[in-house]
Amino acid sequence: MRTQAEVTAPRPRLRVVEPGDVPPLVARMRAERSARRVMATLIVSAVALTTIGLVMVLSASSVQAYTQDNNSFYYFERQGIYAALGCVAALLASRVRYDTWRRLWPALALVTFVLLAAVFKLGTTVGGSTRWIQYGAVNVQPSEFAKFTAIVATAALLARNRRFLAEPVRLVLPVVLVVLPIAGLVLLQPDLGTTFVIAASVATLLFASGIRLRTLAAWFAAALAFGSFVIFTTGYMRTRFFAYLHPWQNARTTGYQVTQGLMAIGSGHLVGVGLGASRQKWLFVPNAHTDFIFAILGEEVGLIGAVLVLALFGALVFAGIRIAVRAPDPFGRLLATGITTWLAVQALVNLGGVTGVLPITGVPLPFVSYGGSSLIVTLAMVGVLASVGRASLWPNARTRPRARGAVGREARSKGRRA
């Protein structure tokens, strides 16, 4: 029999289940499946773009490689090595906890600054720009590392100084003091395209951090004025700008590269002339395997192949945005946002230059263009994005050390049963 207290005790209120309610366990499983799909999209897109890049480097560089080195596979073999090193770098970066970079950014900034300064003393000049440090058969481009350093430093400083959102000077000044010397050295090489990518990435991080729009607009206006001053006071930049405005009027001189690239893309029509059958790669399009590889791609695989590449970039950017939204903390969110912005802006700047929508800036197409430093660093950044994504899947794995031995196996088995 029940006691008097049990009889008079109030009955627990039952929660009414609405038709749209989802049990917590089901919601968690759905969120985990969605996060896994995002990770798969990121990895598949990066691998597909890298594979397409290897194929197109072989096709676009074969004529120039045979002319220079009597070996049509010269650039392809080197790009294959770079891709393998990039995959290793991506795997290692994905296993490193992303918040490690928050502690390492001062060291990264120092090393990057030293390398950028060393370019002016030890660098190799190609096409009027001194961007590479050559050691034997290896060329290192420090400006590629400068992009990541600027993003990591900005993300760390903004995450640490979020309490100063109402004081834009105190929020932005540390970022300027770190990023401006790095961007200035890149601009002096000169490399306006990489400088623009760094500036766009930092500006996006400032916006994502919640800074006032009027403050961001003021900084944007100042950067635009400075960029215009640099373009119109630097000879080759001014020439490129006017060639961009009227390429067909200077089709044999300053507009030659743009017009040849447009002819290559236009020759592809819907399905292209066939893989390896490009006519423009026979030394008509300058830098066919580097900055203008998309022109050869459009000629050989046509509109369908070009749209496929654009769709892969879109999927990669979408995955990066989803990872940033689900990041466990402000630093992870800003880091993923900066890397995604970098990849998106650099792809847009390259494609804009090839198609004549933007002036030529000399930045490579991520994953696709030939270049060791670019490919290795880009794949490594995919690994960093994957690290942020792993932290959103398993939040405790970011801070809790992994138990080893019999104790660890028992704990993990209990977790799986739960």
KEFIZA-940509 format. One record per residue (C-alpha): residue in three letters; x, y, z. Coordinates in Angstrom, 1 decimal. Example, Ala and Ser with C-alpha at 12.3 -4.5 7.8 and 13.67 -1.06 7.14 Angstrom:
2
+--------+--------+--------+--------+
| drense |     xx |     yy |     zz |
+--------+--------+--------+--------+
|    ALA |   12.3 |   -4.5 |    7.8 |
|    SER |   13.7 |   -1.1 |    7.1 |
+--------+--------+--------+--------+
***
This chain:
418
+--------+--------+--------+--------+
| drense |     xx |     yy |     zz |
+--------+--------+--------+--------+
|    MET |    0.0 |    0.0 |    0.0 |
|    ARG |    1.1 |    3.6 |   -0.7 |
|    THR |    1.7 |    5.9 |    2.2 |
|    GLN |   -0.3 |    9.1 |    2.8 |
|    ALA |    2.7 |   11.1 |    1.6 |
|    GLU |    2.9 |    9.2 |   -1.6 |
|    VAL |   -0.8 |    9.6 |   -2.2 |
|    THR |   -0.8 |   13.4 |   -1.6 |
|    ALA |    2.5 |   14.1 |   -3.4 |
|    PRO |    2.0 |   16.1 |   -6.6 |
|    ARG |    2.3 |   14.1 |   -9.8 |
|    PRO |    5.2 |   15.1 |  -12.1 |
|    ARG |    4.0 |   17.1 |  -15.0 |
|    LEU |    4.4 |   15.4 |  -18.3 |
|    ARG |    5.9 |   17.4 |  -21.2 |
|    VAL |    3.6 |   17.5 |  -24.2 |
|    VAL |    5.5 |   16.3 |  -27.2 |
|    GLU |    4.8 |   18.6 |  -30.2 |
|    PRO |    4.8 |   17.2 |  -33.7 |
|    GLY |    8.0 |   19.0 |  -34.6 |
|    ASP |    9.9 |   18.1 |  -31.5 |
|    VAL |   13.1 |   16.0 |  -32.0 |
|    PRO |   14.5 |   13.9 |  -29.1 |
|    PRO |   17.9 |   15.1 |  -28.0 |
|    LEU |   19.7 |   11.9 |  -29.0 |
|    VAL |   18.2 |   12.0 |  -32.5 |
|    ALA |   19.1 |   15.7 |  -32.9 |
|    ARG |   22.7 |   14.9 |  -31.8 |
|    MET |   22.9 |   12.0 |  -34.3 |
|    ARG |   21.6 |   14.2 |  -37.1 |
|    ALA |   24.1 |   17.0 |  -36.2 |
|    GLU |   26.9 |   14.5 |  -36.2 |
|    ARG |   25.9 |   13.0 |  -39.6 |
|    SER |   25.7 |   16.5 |  -41.0 |
|    ALA |   29.2 |   17.4 |  -39.7 |
|    ARG |   30.6 |   14.2 |  -41.2 |
|    ARG |   29.1 |   15.1 |  -44.5 |
|    VAL |   30.7 |   18.5 |  -44.3 |
|    MET |   34.1 |   16.9 |  -43.6 |
|    ALA |   33.6 |   14.5 |  -46.5 |
|    THR |   32.7 |   17.4 |  -48.8 |
|    LEU |   35.9 |   19.3 |  -47.7 |
|    ILE |   38.2 |   16.3 |  -48.3 |
|    VAL |   36.6 |   15.1 |  -51.6 |
|    SER |   36.6 |   18.7 |  -53.0 |
|    ALA |   40.3 |   19.2 |  -52.2 |
|    VAL |   41.4 |   15.8 |  -53.5 |
|    ALA |   39.4 |   16.3 |  -56.7 |
|    LEU |   40.8 |   19.7 |  -57.4 |
|    THR |   44.3 |   18.5 |  -56.7 |
|    THR |   43.8 |   15.6 |  -59.1 |
|    ILE |   42.4 |   17.9 |  -61.8 |
|    GLY |   45.4 |   20.1 |  -61.2 |
|    LEU |   47.9 |   17.3 |  -61.7 |
|    VAL |   46.2 |   16.3 |  -65.0 |
|    MET |   46.1 |   19.9 |  -66.3 |
|    VAL |   49.7 |   20.6 |  -65.3 |
|    LEU |   50.7 |   17.6 |  -67.3 |
|    SER |   48.7 |   18.8 |  -70.3 |
|    ALA |   49.4 |   22.6 |  -70.1 |
|    SER |   53.2 |   22.3 |  -69.4 |
|    SER |   54.2 |   19.5 |  -71.7 |
|    VAL |   55.2 |   21.7 |  -74.6 |
|    GLN |   57.1 |   24.2 |  -72.5 |
|    ALA |   58.8 |   21.4 |  -70.5 |
|    TYR |   59.9 |   19.6 |  -73.7 |
|    THR |   61.2 |   22.8 |  -75.2 |
|    GLN |   63.2 |   23.8 |  -72.1 |
|    ASP |   64.3 |   20.4 |  -70.6 |
|    ASN |   63.6 |   17.9 |  -73.4 |
|    ASN |   61.2 |   16.2 |  -70.9 |
|    SER |   57.5 |   16.7 |  -71.3 |
|    PHE |   56.9 |   15.3 |  -67.8 |
|    TYR |   59.3 |   17.7 |  -66.0 |
|    TYR |   56.6 |   19.9 |  -64.3 |
|    PHE |   54.2 |   17.1 |  -63.8 |
|    GLU |   56.7 |   15.0 |  -61.9 |
|    ARG |   57.6 |   17.9 |  -59.6 |
|    GLN |   53.9 |   18.7 |  -59.1 |
|    GLY |   53.3 |   15.1 |  -58.1 |
|    ILE |   56.0 |   15.4 |  -55.5 |
|    TYR |   54.5 |   18.6 |  -54.2 |
|    ALA |   51.1 |   17.0 |  -54.1 |
|    ALA |   52.4 |   14.1 |  -52.0 |
|    LEU |   54.2 |   16.5 |  -49.6 |
|    GLY |   51.0 |   18.5 |  -49.4 |
|    CYS |   48.9 |   15.5 |  -48.5 |
|    VAL |   51.4 |   14.6 |  -45.7 |
|    ALA |   51.2 |   18.2 |  -44.5 |
|    ALA |   47.4 |   18.1 |  -44.6 |
|    LEU |   47.3 |   14.9 |  -42.6 |
|    LEU |   49.7 |   16.3 |  -40.0 |
|    ALA |   47.8 |   19.6 |  -39.7 |
|    SER |   44.5 |   17.7 |  -39.3 |
|    ARG |   46.0 |   15.8 |  -36.3 |
|    VAL |   47.3 |   19.0 |  -34.6 |
|    ARG |   44.8 |   20.7 |  -32.3 |
|    TYR |   43.9 |   23.9 |  -34.0 |
|    ASP |   44.2 |   26.0 |  -30.8 |
|    THR |   48.0 |   25.1 |  -30.9 |
|    TRP |   48.3 |   27.8 |  -33.6 |
|    ARG |   47.0 |   30.4 |  -31.2 |
|    ARG |   50.0 |   29.9 |  -29.1 |
|    LEU |   52.5 |   29.6 |  -32.0 |
|    TRP |   51.5 |   32.7 |  -33.9 |
|    PRO |   54.2 |   35.0 |  -32.5 |
|    ALA |   56.9 |   32.5 |  -33.6 |
|    LEU |   55.2 |   32.1 |  -37.0 |
|    ALA |   55.1 |   35.9 |  -37.5 |
|    LEU |   58.8 |   36.1 |  -36.6 |
|    VAL |   59.8 |   33.3 |  -39.0 |
|    THR |   57.6 |   34.7 |  -41.8 |
|    PHE |   59.1 |   38.2 |  -41.4 |
|    VAL |   62.6 |   36.9 |  -41.6 |
|    LEU |   61.9 |   34.8 |  -44.7 |
|    LEU |   60.2 |   37.8 |  -46.4 |
|    ALA |   63.1 |   40.0 |  -45.6 |
|    ALA |   65.5 |   37.4 |  -46.8 |
|    VAL |   63.8 |   37.4 |  -50.2 |
|    PHE |   65.4 |   40.8 |  -51.0 |
|    LYS |   68.9 |   39.5 |  -50.2 |
|    LEU |   68.7 |   35.9 |  -51.4 |
|    GLY |   65.7 |   35.9 |  -53.7 |
|    THR |   65.4 |   35.0 |  -57.3 |
|    THR |   63.8 |   37.6 |  -59.7 |
|    VAL |   61.3 |   36.2 |  -62.3 |
|    GLY |   59.2 |   38.5 |  -64.4 |
|    GLY |   60.2 |   41.6 |  -62.5 |
|    SER |   59.2 |   40.2 |  -59.1 |
|    THR |   61.5 |   38.9 |  -56.4 |
|    ARG |   59.3 |   36.3 |  -54.6 |
|    TRP |   61.3 |   33.1 |  -54.4 |
|    ILE |   64.2 |   31.8 |  -52.4 |
|    GLN |   66.0 |   29.1 |  -54.3 |
|    TYR |   68.1 |   26.4 |  -52.7 |
|    GLY |   69.4 |   24.0 |  -55.2 |
|    ALA |   66.4 |   22.6 |  -57.1 |
|    VAL |   63.9 |   23.8 |  -54.4 |
|    ASN |   62.1 |   27.1 |  -54.7 |
|    VAL |   60.4 |   28.5 |  -51.6 |
|    GLN |   57.8 |   31.3 |  -51.9 |
|    PRO |   57.6 |   32.9 |  -48.4 |
|    SER |   54.5 |   35.0 |  -49.4 |
|    GLU |   52.4 |   31.7 |  -49.4 |
|    PHE |   53.3 |   31.2 |  -45.7 |
|    ALA |   52.6 |   34.9 |  -45.0 |
|    LYS |   48.9 |   34.4 |  -45.9 |
|    PHE |   48.5 |   31.8 |  -43.1 |
|    THR |   50.5 |   33.7 |  -40.6 |
|    ALA |   48.4 |   36.9 |  -41.2 |
|    ILE |   45.2 |   34.8 |  -40.7 |
|    VAL |   46.4 |   33.0 |  -37.6 |
|    ALA |   47.7 |   36.2 |  -36.0 |
|    THR |   44.5 |   38.2 |  -36.8 |
|    ALA |   42.3 |   35.4 |  -35.5 |
|    ALA |   44.3 |   35.0 |  -32.2 |
|    LEU |   44.3 |   38.8 |  -31.6 |
|    LEU |   40.6 |   39.3 |  -32.3 |
|    ALA |   39.6 |   36.3 |  -30.2 |
|    ARG |   41.7 |   37.6 |  -27.3 |
|    ASN |   40.5 |   41.2 |  -27.6 |
|    ARG |   36.8 |   40.6 |  -28.1 |
|    ARG |   36.0 |   42.7 |  -25.1 |
|    PHE |   37.2 |   45.8 |  -27.0 |
|    LEU |   34.6 |   45.6 |  -29.7 |
|    ALA |   33.2 |   49.0 |  -28.6 |
|    GLU |   36.8 |   50.4 |  -28.9 |
|    PRO |   37.8 |   49.8 |  -32.5 |
|    VAL |   41.2 |   51.4 |  -32.1 |
|    ARG |   42.2 |   49.0 |  -29.3 |
|    LEU |   40.8 |   46.1 |  -31.3 |
|    VAL |   42.3 |   46.8 |  -34.7 |
|    LEU |   45.7 |   48.4 |  -33.7 |
|    PRO |   47.4 |   45.1 |  -32.6 |
|    VAL |   46.2 |   43.5 |  -35.8 |
|    VAL |   47.6 |   46.4 |  -37.9 |
|    LEU |   51.0 |   46.3 |  -36.1 |
|    VAL |   51.4 |   42.6 |  -36.9 |
|    VAL |   49.8 |   42.3 |  -40.4 |
|    LEU |   51.1 |   45.6 |  -41.9 |
|    PRO |   54.8 |   44.8 |  -41.8 |
|    ILE |   54.1 |   41.3 |  -43.4 |
|    ALA |   51.8 |   42.7 |  -46.0 |
|    GLY |   54.2 |   45.6 |  -46.7 |
|    LEU |   57.1 |   43.2 |  -47.4 |
|    VAL |   54.9 |   41.2 |  -49.7 |
|    LEU |   53.9 |   44.4 |  -51.6 |
|    LEU |   57.6 |   45.4 |  -52.0 |
|    GLN |   58.5 |   42.2 |  -53.8 |
|    PRO |   56.2 |   43.4 |  -55.6 |
|    ASP |   53.2 |   41.1 |  -55.3 |
|    LEU |   50.0 |   43.1 |  -55.3 |
|    GLY |   47.8 |   40.0 |  -55.7 |
|    THR |   49.0 |   38.3 |  -52.6 |
|    THR |   48.8 |   41.6 |  -50.7 |
|    PHE |   45.1 |   41.9 |  -51.8 |
|    VAL |   44.4 |   38.3 |  -50.6 |
|    ILE |   45.9 |   39.0 |  -47.2 |
|    ALA |   44.0 |   42.3 |  -46.9 |
|    ALA |   40.7 |   40.7 |  -47.9 |
|    SER |   41.1 |   37.9 |  -45.5 |
|    VAL |   41.9 |   40.2 |  -42.6 |
|    ALA |   39.0 |   42.5 |  -43.5 |
|    THR |   36.6 |   39.5 |  -43.5 |
|    LEU |   37.9 |   38.4 |  -40.0 |
|    LEU |   37.3 |   41.9 |  -38.7 |
|    PHE |   33.7 |   41.7 |  -40.0 |
|    ALA |   33.2 |   38.3 |  -38.6 |
|    SER |   34.5 |   39.4 |  -35.2 |
|    GLY |   31.6 |   41.9 |  -34.9 |
|    ILE |   33.4 |   45.2 |  -35.5 |
|    ARG |   31.2 |   48.2 |  -36.4 |
|    LEU |   30.5 |   48.5 |  -40.1 |
|    ARG |   31.3 |   52.2 |  -40.2 |
|    THR |   34.8 |   51.4 |  -38.8 |
|    LEU |   35.3 |   48.6 |  -41.3 |
|    ALA |   34.2 |   50.9 |  -44.1 |
|    ALA |   36.7 |   53.6 |  -43.0 |
|    TRP |   39.5 |   51.0 |  -43.0 |
|    PHE |   38.3 |   49.8 |  -46.4 |
|    ALA |   38.3 |   53.3 |  -47.9 |
|    ALA |   41.8 |   53.9 |  -46.6 |
|    ALA |   43.0 |   50.6 |  -48.1 |
|    LEU |   41.4 |   51.3 |  -51.4 |
|    ALA |   43.0 |   54.8 |  -51.6 |
|    PHE |   46.4 |   53.3 |  -50.7 |
|    GLY |   46.0 |   50.5 |  -53.3 |
|    SER |   45.0 |   53.0 |  -56.0 |
|    PHE |   48.0 |   55.1 |  -55.2 |
|    VAL |   50.3 |   52.0 |  -55.4 |
|    ILE |   48.8 |   50.9 |  -58.8 |
|    PHE |   49.1 |   54.3 |  -60.5 |
|    THR |   52.6 |   55.1 |  -59.2 |
|    THR |   54.1 |   51.7 |  -60.1 |
|    GLY |   54.9 |   51.3 |  -63.8 |
|    TYR |   54.1 |   47.7 |  -64.5 |
|    MET |   50.9 |   47.8 |  -62.3 |
|    ARG |   49.7 |   50.8 |  -64.1 |
|    THR |   50.3 |   49.1 |  -67.4 |
|    ARG |   48.4 |   46.0 |  -66.4 |
|    PHE |   45.5 |   48.1 |  -65.2 |
|    PHE |   45.1 |   49.9 |  -68.5 |
|    ALA |   45.6 |   46.6 |  -70.4 |
|    TYR |   42.8 |   45.3 |  -68.3 |
|    LEU |   40.5 |   48.2 |  -69.4 |
|    HIS |   41.3 |   47.8 |  -73.1 |
|    PRO |   42.9 |   44.4 |  -73.7 |
|    TRP |   41.9 |   44.0 |  -77.4 |
|    GLN |   43.4 |   47.4 |  -78.3 |
|    ASN |   46.7 |   46.2 |  -77.1 |
|    ALA |   46.3 |   42.5 |  -78.1 |
|    ARG |   50.0 |   42.3 |  -79.4 |
|    THR |   51.6 |   44.0 |  -76.4 |
|    THR |   50.3 |   44.6 |  -72.9 |
|    GLY |   46.9 |   42.8 |  -73.6 |
|    TYR |   48.5 |   39.8 |  -75.2 |
|    GLN |   48.2 |   37.4 |  -72.2 |
|    VAL |   44.5 |   38.2 |  -71.6 |
|    THR |   43.5 |   38.0 |  -75.2 |
|    GLN |   45.2 |   34.7 |  -75.7 |
|    GLY |   43.6 |   33.3 |  -72.6 |
|    LEU |   40.2 |   34.4 |  -73.7 |
|    MET |   40.7 |   32.8 |  -77.1 |
|    ALA |   41.7 |   29.6 |  -75.4 |
|    ILE |   38.5 |   29.6 |  -73.2 |
|    GLY |   36.4 |   30.5 |  -76.2 |
|    SER |   37.8 |   27.7 |  -78.3 |
|    GLY |   36.6 |   25.1 |  -75.8 |
|    HIS |   32.8 |   25.7 |  -76.4 |
|    LEU |   30.7 |   23.2 |  -74.5 |
|    VAL |   32.8 |   20.0 |  -74.2 |
|    GLY |   36.3 |   21.3 |  -75.2 |
|    VAL |   38.7 |   20.3 |  -77.9 |
|    GLY |   39.8 |   17.2 |  -75.9 |
|    LEU |   42.2 |   16.6 |  -73.1 |
|    GLY |   45.7 |   17.2 |  -74.2 |
|    ALA |   44.6 |   18.7 |  -77.5 |
|    SER |   44.9 |   22.4 |  -76.7 |
|    ARG |   46.4 |   24.6 |  -79.4 |
|    GLN |   47.0 |   27.6 |  -77.2 |
|    LYS |   49.4 |   25.8 |  -74.9 |
|    TRP |   51.9 |   25.7 |  -77.8 |
|    LEU |   53.6 |   28.7 |  -76.4 |
|    PHE |   50.7 |   31.1 |  -77.2 |
|    VAL |   49.4 |   31.6 |  -73.7 |
|    PRO |   52.1 |   32.8 |  -71.3 |
|    ASN |   52.3 |   31.0 |  -67.9 |
|    ALA |   49.9 |   28.3 |  -69.2 |
|    HIS |   50.7 |   25.9 |  -66.4 |
|    THR |   50.7 |   28.4 |  -63.6 |
|    ASP |   48.6 |   31.6 |  -63.4 |
|    PHE |   46.6 |   30.9 |  -66.7 |
|    ILE |   46.0 |   27.1 |  -66.3 |
|    PHE |   42.3 |   27.7 |  -66.2 |
|    ALA |   42.4 |   29.0 |  -69.8 |
|    ILE |   43.9 |   25.7 |  -71.0 |
|    LEU |   41.4 |   23.8 |  -68.9 |
|    GLY |   38.5 |   25.7 |  -70.5 |
|    GLU |   39.9 |   25.0 |  -73.9 |
|    GLU |   40.4 |   21.3 |  -73.4 |
|    VAL |   37.3 |   20.3 |  -71.3 |
|    GLY |   35.0 |   23.2 |  -72.3 |
|    LEU |   32.2 |   24.8 |  -70.4 |
|    ILE |   31.3 |   21.5 |  -68.7 |
|    GLY |   34.7 |   21.0 |  -67.2 |
|    ALA |   35.0 |   24.6 |  -66.2 |
|    VAL |   31.7 |   24.5 |  -64.4 |
|    LEU |   32.8 |   21.3 |  -62.6 |
|    VAL |   35.9 |   23.1 |  -61.3 |
|    LEU |   33.8 |   26.0 |  -60.1 |
|    ALA |   31.4 |   23.7 |  -58.4 |
|    LEU |   34.2 |   22.0 |  -56.6 |
|    PHE |   35.5 |   25.3 |  -55.3 |
|    GLY |   31.9 |   26.2 |  -54.3 |
|    ALA |   31.6 |   22.9 |  -52.4 |
|    LEU |   35.0 |   23.6 |  -50.7 |
|    VAL |   33.9 |   27.1 |  -49.6 |
|    PHE |   30.5 |   25.8 |  -48.4 |
|    ALA |   32.3 |   23.2 |  -46.3 |
|    GLY |   34.6 |   25.8 |  -44.9 |
|    ILE |   31.7 |   28.1 |  -43.9 |
|    ARG |   29.9 |   25.2 |  -42.2 |
|    ILE |   33.0 |   24.3 |  -40.3 |
|    ALA |   33.4 |   27.9 |  -39.2 |
|    VAL |   29.8 |   28.2 |  -38.0 |
|    ARG |   30.1 |   25.0 |  -35.9 |
|    ALA |   33.5 |   25.8 |  -34.4 |
|    PRO |   33.7 |   25.3 |  -30.7 |
|    ASP |   35.2 |   28.7 |  -29.8 |
|    PRO |   35.8 |   32.2 |  -31.3 |
|    PHE |   39.4 |   31.4 |  -32.3 |
|    GLY |   38.3 |   28.3 |  -34.3 |
|    ARG |   35.5 |   30.2 |  -35.9 |
|    LEU |   37.8 |   33.0 |  -37.0 |
|    LEU |   40.6 |   30.7 |  -38.1 |
|    ALA |   38.2 |   28.7 |  -40.3 |
|    THR |   36.6 |   31.9 |  -41.7 |
|    GLY |   40.0 |   33.3 |  -42.6 |
|    ILE |   41.2 |   30.1 |  -44.4 |
|    THR |   38.0 |   29.8 |  -46.3 |
|    THR |   38.1 |   33.5 |  -47.3 |
|    TRP |   41.7 |   33.1 |  -48.4 |
|    LEU |   40.8 |   30.1 |  -50.7 |
|    ALA |   37.7 |   31.8 |  -52.1 |
|    VAL |   39.3 |   35.2 |  -52.7 |
|    GLN |   42.4 |   33.8 |  -54.3 |
|    ALA |   40.3 |   31.6 |  -56.7 |
|    LEU |   38.2 |   34.6 |  -57.6 |
|    VAL |   41.2 |   36.8 |  -58.2 |
|    ASN |   42.8 |   34.2 |  -60.4 |
|    LEU |   39.7 |   33.4 |  -62.4 |
|    GLY |   38.9 |   37.1 |  -62.7 |
|    GLY |   42.3 |   37.8 |  -64.2 |
|    VAL |   42.1 |   34.8 |  -66.7 |
|    THR |   38.6 |   35.8 |  -67.9 |
|    GLY |   39.4 |   39.5 |  -68.1 |
|    VAL |   36.9 |   40.5 |  -65.3 |
|    LEU |   39.8 |   41.7 |  -63.1 |
|    PRO |   43.3 |   42.9 |  -63.7 |
|    ILE |   46.0 |   40.2 |  -63.8 |
|    THR |   47.7 |   39.9 |  -60.4 |
|    GLY |   49.8 |   36.8 |  -60.7 |
|    VAL |   48.2 |   34.7 |  -58.0 |
|    PRO |   47.9 |   30.9 |  -58.7 |
|    LEU |   44.6 |   29.0 |  -58.8 |
|    PRO |   44.5 |   27.1 |  -55.5 |
|    PHE |   45.1 |   23.3 |  -55.9 |
|    VAL |   45.3 |   23.5 |  -59.7 |
|    SER |   48.1 |   25.8 |  -60.8 |
|    TYR |   51.7 |   24.6 |  -60.8 |
|    GLY |   53.7 |   25.6 |  -57.8 |
|    GLY |   55.2 |   23.8 |  -54.8 |
|    SER |   54.8 |   26.4 |  -52.0 |
|    SER |   51.3 |   27.2 |  -53.1 |
|    LEU |   50.1 |   23.6 |  -53.3 |
|    ILE |   51.8 |   22.4 |  -50.1 |
|    VAL |   50.5 |   25.3 |  -48.0 |
|    THR |   47.0 |   25.1 |  -49.5 |
|    LEU |   46.7 |   21.4 |  -48.7 |
|    ALA |   48.0 |   22.1 |  -45.2 |
|    MET |   45.3 |   24.7 |  -44.7 |
|    VAL |   42.7 |   22.1 |  -45.7 |
|    GLY |   44.2 |   20.0 |  -42.9 |
|    VAL |   43.8 |   22.9 |  -40.4 |
|    LEU |   40.1 |   23.3 |  -41.5 |
|    ALA |   39.7 |   19.5 |  -40.9 |
|    SER |   41.2 |   20.0 |  -37.4 |
|    VAL |   38.5 |   22.6 |  -36.6 |
|    GLY |   35.9 |   20.3 |  -38.1 |
|    ARG |   37.0 |   17.4 |  -35.9 |
|    ALA |   36.8 |   19.6 |  -32.8 |
|    SER |   33.1 |   20.4 |  -33.7 |
|    LEU |   32.4 |   16.7 |  -34.0 |
|    TRP |   34.1 |   15.7 |  -30.8 |
|    PRO |   34.4 |   18.8 |  -28.6 |
|    ASN |   36.0 |   17.0 |  -25.7 |
|    ALA |   38.8 |   15.7 |  -27.9 |
|    ARG |   40.1 |   19.3 |  -28.2 |
|    THR |   41.0 |   19.6 |  -24.4 |
|    ARG |   40.8 |   16.1 |  -22.9 |
|    PRO |   44.0 |   14.0 |  -23.4 |
|    ARG |   43.5 |   10.6 |  -24.9 |
|    ALA |   43.8 |    7.8 |  -22.3 |
|    ARG |   46.1 |    5.0 |  -23.2 |
|    GLY |   46.4 |    1.3 |  -22.3 |
|    ALA |   43.8 |   -0.9 |  -20.7 |
|    VAL |   42.2 |    2.1 |  -18.9 |
|    GLY |   41.8 |    4.0 |  -22.1 |
|    ARG |   40.3 |    1.0 |  -23.9 |
|    GLU |   37.8 |    0.5 |  -21.1 |
|    ALA |   36.8 |    4.1 |  -21.1 |
|    ARG |   36.3 |    4.2 |  -24.8 |
|    SER |   34.2 |    1.0 |  -24.8 |
|    LYS |   32.0 |    2.5 |  -22.1 |
|    GLY |   31.6 |    5.6 |  -24.2 |
|    ARG |   30.6 |    3.6 |  -27.2 |
|    ARG |   28.0 |    1.6 |  -25.1 |
|    ALA |   26.6 |    4.9 |  -23.7 |
+--------+--------+--------+--------+
***
